[in-house]
């Protein structure tokens, strides 16, 4: 009886510790030493790209496969996050959660067709998709690992 009780307690401790670390997708990364994702634009000034670990709130997620997400940078801007080599996806209901991402960030011009593709994946209306007529400068992030918290 004592062994069963100890096994029960050990299982509960493992479950609680796994839950508190979050759900990991892609490479295993830790929550430690992540900067606020809102700091990424400042770190990119004068650079082509940076290797960084950042944390922030997920604004939206691809509603077809979970193959991308956007994270809030503040001031109405966001960073578009894709996953290295299309090697993993996040749950479709990830919007609103906090994430830690690790990988390469850059600022780039996003072509119209790519913007329309992302709008379609996000479930935007046909009218909203067709209204996209100009490329847009934006921030992108290719993550090799993601931890979803909350």
Rosetta blueprint (number, residue, H / E / L):
1 X L
2 X H
3 X H
4 X H
5 X H
6 X H
7 X H
8 X H
9 X H
10 X H
11 X H
12 X H
13 X H
14 X H
15 X H
16 X H
17 X H
18 X H
19 X H
20 X H
21 X H
22 X L
23 X E
24 X E
25 X E
26 X E
27 X L
28 X L
29 X L
30 X L
31 X L
32 X L
33 X L
34 X L
35 X E
36 X E
37 X H
38 X H
39 X H
40 X H
41 X H
42 X H
43 X H
44 X H
45 X L
46 X L
47 X L
48 X L
49 X E
50 X E
51 X E
52 X E
53 X E
54 X E
55 X E
56 X E
57 X E
58 X E
59 X E
60 X E
61 X E
62 X L
63 X L
64 X L
65 X L
66 X L
67 X L
68 X E
69 X E
70 X E
71 X E
72 X E
73 X E
74 X E
75 X L
76 X L
77 X E
78 X E
79 X E
80 X E
81 X E
82 X E
83 X E
84 X H
85 X H
86 X H
87 X L
88 X L
89 X L
90 X L
91 X L
92 X L
93 X L
94 X L
95 X L
96 X L
97 X L
98 X E
99 X E
100 X E
101 X E
102 X E
103 X E
104 X E
105 X E
106 X E
107 X E
108 X E
109 X E
110 X E
111 X L
112 X H
113 X H
114 X H
115 X H
116 X H
117 X H
118 X H
119 X H
120 X H
121 X H
122 X L
123 X L
124 X L
125 X L
126 X H
127 X H
128 X H
129 X H
130 X H
131 X L
132 X L
133 X L
134 X L
135 X L
136 X E
137 X E
138 X E
139 X E
140 X E
141 X E
142 X E
143 X E
144 X E
145 X E
146 X E
147 X E
148 X E
149 X E
150 X L
